[in-house]
């Protein structure tokens, strides 16, 4: 994982806070405070912000500069990789990301890029990745690999080909696809499918799920029939998703597959890489040409508004879906009846890109509920991003000489920075790590019995790691509860499946959790965080009960069952047993607490469907079905269910 691009010294939110404090007695602040009409407030703040930025040296204060190729930085990154690449004891995977950084920074056709490809081929060779090694040798040659070193490259290629030919049974291939080409990841298990008949007009939604609205809950989802724990009721694609900056030299920025060994760079920036020319071309056509020049600086300055970054991607995607016709987009939005836009009534069998955008456009911004200072901060950030887009992307020539287009671009940015802050969801994958160090806290496990094996055990631990942020049309209608009854399962093809995490009676509302971290805090702090971020007072049973932690201690029967489940060697075979147990008639699920079985169910589904064995460099030849349920029980429950 690469370091975050964010820089505290260049944090736009901190700069704004400093300026706001200095301007408390300024006439601008007084004007803002005295403006009663919130519809006009944003326009007033925007005008004053524009006036301020014309003379304020924000580019210097935030150290903004165009994102250009730099062979000197490429050399520095390659040297860092070389320091980690020590024979027999090198940190090969860490060095690999520095080589990728070098490739991203290097100029096309430069020696710097050719040498980085050559170094990457050596990493592949060390890890037994013969086809990936050959692909990097090809890329090195195509990038004008220096003649003085060509003999070494040729010998490496000959050695690899000889190994492939003579030692095919000894040196396994990690993958069976063609490196440098997009390929769909597989888990080795059957793909998740809807558990019930799909909606006639929405093939990725179960027919039993309906959108309703009332004064208490606003728009919300309910099920018209009983859902069992483990049932899948929705599988949808995001409208827009954005790879986290920490994954920039590890994953394809388009399909988000982990192709660390053969990534190729975007030639317009230094923060995006792709698994193939196919993905690069799709990204450029669908959004990247409108954001390429500003992504690095946006990540650097965004601060705690990082969730708003997917708003930039949303705007770029919307503009591309209208073929860059900003007048057409403006006319579409001016004639759009937002009150009648309903993702649950449109026909998704014949939906257009603009139809899908409409469902994102009408997501709530909560602009009317924001404090004046917070709204001013968002406008300050958006105004800077707006100026950078005009300066560095092809949107500049389209908008600078046309006030209507210029205003449309800013309005869209401000709208979707706000909608994404509220409706964004983290996209995560499962990773495995092996822990062979003895830890006292596991000598007596949480089931209350001693381990009886004489030899020290090596545990396999599965963890959830976020690699992207996204916005979704349908699941954005799910309301929050600190005790959710549904769970998202992120699939390897980019879709997100939603499953019932406990039995749900017909007529009940479906609840997601807006931030899983809220479950770790006491009720008062949970409510405070939700109020600050989402502008509502949580009245879920956990918050109303005032229970310190929303986790239920295991009963003896539950403890006994989970103990038996733990001994099973196969996750896939153990899942039906768990589902059957959770759906037994008469089983009670407290409204104000989460049970151990619910946590294990969602984690098990993620182990099966959010984990790619081919990306697992810790155990590249094993499939997930060969790993026991020990992984779930070791750390997932130890802290919450003692």
N, C-alpha and C positions, 0 to 999 in steps of 0.2 A: 504494500500500500504506500502510495506517495504522500508527501507532506501536503497539508492544506495550502492553498494559495493565499488564503486570507492573511492579512497583515494588520496587526493591531495599530501600527503607526499610520496606516492608510485606511482605517475603518471609517466609512462615511457616516455611520450612525454616531460614533464618538465625536467626529468633527461637527456634526449637526448639534449635538448636545452642548458642545462648547460654544458654538455660535448662538444658540438659543439662550444660553445663560447670559452671554454678553449683551444680548439684544432685549433683555426682559423689559427695560424701560424705553426701548426704542419705539418710535411711532408705528413701525410695521407690526410689532407684537400687539400694540394697543388696538390697531385697526382689526387685527384678526380676532382678538378677544371680544371686540364690540360688534362683530358681524353676527346677527341672530339667524340669518337664513343660511342653513348649512349647504343648500344647493349652490348658493353663490360663494360660499366660503372657499371651496376648492379653487374656483376661478380666481378669487382674490389672492390666495396663497401662491398660485401659479404665477400670476403677474409679478408679484413682489419677489418671488424666487428668481424669475428670469432677470429682473432688474438687478438683483444682487449678484447673480452669476456673471453678468456682463463685465463686472469690474473686479470680482473676487478671484484670486489666483487659485482656483480649486484644482487645476491640473497639477500645479506645483505642490500644493498641500497634500494631495492624494497620490502624488508621484505617478500620474497617468502618462502612459506612452504607448505608441502603436506596438502591436505584437508582431515583431518581424523575426525572420530567421537570423541566427547569429552563430557563426561557426566557432567563435571563441567560447560561447556558453556550451556549445555542443562538445567541444574538447574537454571543458571542465567536467561535464556530466560523464563523459566516457572515462575520464581519469578516476572519478569516484567509483565507477563500476569496476575498474581495474583493481582498485584498492580492496574491494570486497571479493574479487575473484582470485582466491589463493588455492592452488592445487591441493586436493585431498581435504582441505578444511575450509574452503571458500563458501561464502554465502551466495550461492549461484543465483537463486531467485531474486535476491535483493540487488545483486549486480545487474541482473537482466533489466530491471526497471530503470536503472540509470542509463543503460545502453539505449533503451527506448526513448528516454528523455533526450539523449544525444541525437537520436534519429529525428525526433520532433523539432529540435532546434536547428538542425543542420540545413544548409542550403541544398537545393536539388542538384544532383550530379557532383557534389563536392567530395573531396577526399574524407572529410569529417564524417559524412554519412556512410560512405563505403566502408570505412574502418569500423564504425559502430555496427553495421550489418555483419561484418566479419567477426567481430567480438561476440555478437549474438549467436553466430553459428557455432562458436566454440562452446558456449553454454549448452546449446542443444546437443552437441556431441557428448559433453560430459554427462548429460542426463539420458543419453541413449535415444534421443529423438532424431532419428536418421532423416526422415523426410523433411522435418522442420529445418534441420541443418542444411540440407541441400537447397531449400527455398531461400535461406539467408545467403548462401553462397551465390545463388542466382541474382538476388537483389544487390549484393555487393558488387558483382561484375557490372550490373546495369547502372550502378552509381559511380562508374569509373574507378574501380579499385586500383590502387597504385601498382605500376608495373614492377617496382622493386620488391613487392611482397607477393606477387602473383603466384610464384612457385609454391609458397606455403599454402595459399588458398587451393591451388590445384591438387596438391598432395592430400589436403584434408578431404576434398571432394572424392578423390580416388579411394581413399581409405574407407569412407562411408559407403560408397557404392560396392566396394569389395565385401564389406561387412553385411550389407543387405543381401548380396548374392550368395555368400558362403555361410553366413551365420544367422540366417533368418529365424531359426528355432531358438537361438541363444539370446539374440538381441531383439526384444519385443518392440513392436511399434506401438506408441502410446495411442495413436488414433488411426483410423482407417480412411480419413478423408484426405482431400488434396489441400495441403497448406497454401494459404493465400486465397482460398475460395470460401465463401460463406457456406456454413453447413449447420443444420438444425441439431441442437443438443438433445440428448435423450437421457432419461433417468434409468432406463432398463426395466421400467414398470409401466403398466397400462396407464394412459393419460386419463386425467380426471374428466368426467362428463357430468352433465346435469342429472340429478337423481330423479327428476320428474319431467313430465311432458313440457316441452318448451312453449313459450308464448308464440302465437301464430305470427306476429309481426316483429318479435324480438327473439331470434333463435338462440341467443346466449343467455336468456333469462327464463327461469321456471315460470310456468303459467300461473302458479299459485301466489306469486309475489305481486303486490299492487302498490301503487303510489297513492297516498291519501294526504289530506290536509285538514287541519283544524286549528283553532286558536291556541290550544295548549302546546302542541308539538310542531306546528307549522307543517311543512312538507315532510313526510316520513314514509317508511316502507312497512308493510304488514304482510303476513302470510295468511292465505285463506284456508290452508289445510295444515294439519299437524306435520311438523318437520322433526325428523329424528336426528340425534347427534351424529355428525358425520355426513349429513346430506348436503349435496352441492346444489345451490339455487341460482348462482350467477357466475359466469366466466366472461370477463370483458377485457378489451384492449384499452390502454390509456389513450387519451386524445394527444397528449404531449408528455414526454418523459425526458429527463436530463440526467446524464451520467454525472455522478458526484466527482468533484475535482480530484479527490484522493484516488480515484480509479482511472485517471486519464492515461496512464502508461501501462495499464494492465488489461483493460477491456476495450472492445470495439465501441466507439461512441454512438453507433447506430443500433446494431442488434444487441449490444451489451454482452456478447459472449466473451468469455475470458480466453483471449488468443494472444497471450503475452509474448509468445515466441515468434510470431510472424506479423505483428502489427505494422501497418504502413502509415505515414503521416499525412495530415492535411497540409497542403502547400501554402495555405493562407494564414495559418496560425500555428501556435506551438502547444496547444492544449487538447487537441483532438487527434486520435489515431483510429484506424479502421482495420478490420480483419481482412478486408478485400476491397478491390476496386468497385465491386457491385455495391457494397454498403456505403462507400464514399460517395458514389454518384447519387444514390438515393437520398442520403443526408443532405447533400448540396441542393438537390432539387426540392426537397420537402421543407427545409428550414435553414440549413447552415449558412447559406450565402448571405442571409440577413443578420447573422450574429457573429460570424467568423472573426471580424476585426475587433470585437469588444468583449469576448468571453473571458479572456484572461484578466483584464482589468475589472470586470464585473465581479468575478470570484474574489479578487484581491480586496475590493472595497466593501463588499456586501455586508460584512459583520453578521449580526444576529438576524438579519433579514434574508438569510440564505434560502429559506423556503420560497421567497419571491422570485428566485432565479428561474424557476420553471415557468413563471409568467412571461419572461422574455422569450422562451422557447414557444409558448402558446401563441404569442403575437406573431412570431416568425412563421409558424405553421399556418396560422390563419391567412396571412398575406400570401403565402405560397399557394394555398388552396384556392385563392381567387386569381391565380396567375399574375400576381403583382398588379392587378387592376384595382388601385386604391379608390377610384371613383365608384367602381362597381361594388366594392366592399362597403363604402360609405352609404351608397344608395340602399344596399341590402339591410344595413343596420338601421337606417332612418325609417325604413318601411316595416321593420320587424316588430311584430306584436309580441313583446317579451312575455306578457302575461299568459299567452297561449302556447308558449314553447314548452313542450313536455316530452322528455326522452322516452317516456313509457307509453306514449300514444303514437309516436311516429313509426313508420314502417322501415325497420332496419334492413329489410331485404332489398330495398330500393333506395337507401339513404345516400345522399351526396356528402362530399366533404364539408360543404357549407352548412348542411343540415346538422352534421355532428358538431360543427363549431357553435351553432346556435345554442346547443345544450350546455356548452361551456361558458358562452357569453353571458348567459342569464344566471350563472351561479352567484351567490351573494357576495358582495364586497364588504358589507358592514361599514361602509363609509360614513353613514349617518350616525353610527354609534361610536366612532373613534374620537378620542380626545383631540383637541385642536393641535396640540404639540405633536402627537403621533401622526396625524394626517399631514402636518407640515413636514415631518421627517420623511414620510413616504414620497411626498411630492419633490422634496429635495433630492432624494436618491433617484427617482424616476426622471427628473429633469436632467441630471447628469448623464444617465444612461441614454436618454433621448439625444442629447448633444453628441455623445460619442457615436451613436448610430448614424447621425447625419454626417459626421466627419469621416467615418471609417468604412462605411458599407455602401452598397448601391442604393440604399434608401435615401441617401443624401441628395443625389441629383433628382430623385423623384419628388422630394418633399420640400427642399429648402426654398424653391421659388414659388411654391404653391401653399399659401397659408392654410387652406382647407385640409390638404393632405398632411401638412405638418401637425395640425391640431389633432387629426384623426390618429396619427401615430402616437402622440403623447397620451391621448385619452385611452387608447387600447393598452398601452404600457401600464398606466396607473390602474386601470381596471383589473388587469390580470396579475399584476404584482399583488393586489389585494385578494383576488379570488384564490390565487395559489397559496398565499399564506394561510388561508382558512381551509381550503379543500385539498391541499397536497397530501400525498401519502408516500411514505418511504417504500422503496422497492428493495427487497433483500434476497440474499441467497444463503444457503447453508454451507458452512465450512467445517472441516474436521481438524482437530489437533490432538496429538497424542501426548499424554502426560505420564512420564515414567518416574517422576519424583514422588517420593513418599510424603504424604501430607497427613498430619495428625488428625485433621477434622474428618477424614474419611476412614480412619481406623474403625470407629464405630459409625456405621452408616445411619442415615436418618430413619431407617425402619426399626432401629433399636436392637440389632444383633451384631455380633462380632463377625468379621470375615474369618472363615475357617481354612482358607487356602494358605499353605505354608510359604509359598514363594510370593515375592512382591508382584502385584498385578500392574499391568499397563492399561490405563483407561483410554478410551476414545471418547472425546467430547465434541458434540455438535453445537455450533453457535450460529446465531443469526447476524449477518453483517449487511448493512445497508449499502447498496452500490448506486442507487439512483433515486430521484424523486419524480412523481408523476401526478397527473390529474385524470380523473375518470368521469365519464358522463353519468352513469347510473348509480354506482356505489357512493357518489357524492351526496346522494339523498338519504343515506343512512345517518340516523341521529346517534349521538354519543351516550354511552353509559359506562361508568367505571366498572360495571359488571356486565360486559358484553355477552350477547348470546350467539354472535357470529364471529368468525375468524377469517382473515385474508390469507390465502396461500398463493404465493407468487410462483408462477410456472416458468420453466426455462425458455419458453417461446415468447415471453414478454407479457402474456396475459395474466390476469389475477382472478383466481377462483375464490368465491366466498362460500363457506360451509357453516352449518349450524354447529356450534361448539357445545350445546346442550339441547335437550328436547325443547321444542317451541310449540305451544298449543296454537291451534287455528284462531285467528283474530289477534294474535299478539304482534307487537311491534318488533322489528329487527333492529338490534343495536350493535354498532361497532364501538371501538374505543379510539378516540381521536389521537391519543398519545399514550402508548403503553406504559411510559414512565410514570404516569399519574398514579398507577396502581401501587407504586412503591412508597408513596408519601401519605401522610396523615390527611384526614378529610378536609381540614381547613386549608391546607396548602394545595391540595388537589383542586378545590373549588376556586382558589385564588388564581392558579395557573390557567384554568379553563376560562375564567372570567376575563383575564387579561388577553388571552390569545384568541378566544372564540366568542366573547361577548355574551355569554349566557350564564345563568346560575344553575349549576348542576343539581338536580333534584332526584337523582337516581337513588335506589334503596340504600346503597352503601354510604352515600353522602348524608342522607336523611337519618340513617341509624346512628351515625357518628362512630361506627365501629373503627377501631384503630387501623386495622389492616384488612383489606377485602379478600382474605384467604381463609379458608376453613381448614381446621385441623382434621386429619384423616380419622375416620371411624375405624374400629378394629376390622370390620368386614372389608372396608376399602383398602386398608393397609395390607390385609392378607391377599386380596386379589392382585394388587399392584406388585406385591412380592413375587407372586407366581408369574405375573407378566414379565417381570424383570428377568426371570431365568430363561425366557425364550430366546433362541438364537437368531431369529429372523424377524426383522421389523415388519415386513410386508405380511407375513403370516400372523403376526401378533395383532395387527390392526383390527381385523374382524372380531377378535376376542374382546378387545377394548370397546369397540362400538356396541357389541352385543351387551356387554356389562353396563354401559352407560344408558342403554335404552330399555333396560328391564322395567317391567311394569311396577309402579309404586315407588320407583327410585326418586328421592327428594333432592332438589337443587335449591339451596337457600337463595333468596332474591338479593341479599346483601353481601354474599360471599362467593368467591370462585373456588371450585373444588380442584383437587389434584388431578383428577381424571380429565378435566377440561383442558388444563395446561398441557398434559401429556398428549391429548388427542391432537391439538393444533401443532404441537412440536413434532409429533410423529408424521403427520401429513406433510409438514415442511421438509422433514428428513427425506421423505420418499419423492416429493415432487419439486422441491426447490434446491436440490443437490445434484450436481453433475459429476459422476464418477470420473469422466475423462479430464475434468479440470482439477482433480485431486492429486496434487503432486506428492502428498504425504503417503498415498497408497494408490498408485496409479492403475494397478491391475485388478483391484477389488471392486465389486459392485456393492451397492448399498444393501442388497438383500443378504449379503454375507455378514453384515455387522449386526450384533445383537442389540437389544433394547437397553443395555447398560448405559449407552450414551445419553439416553433421555434422563435417566434417574440420577446420574452422578451429580449434576450441578443445577439442573432446571428447578428441582424442588427442594434442594438442601436448605436454601435460605428461607423459603416461604412456608414450608410445611413440616417443620420440626415438631 
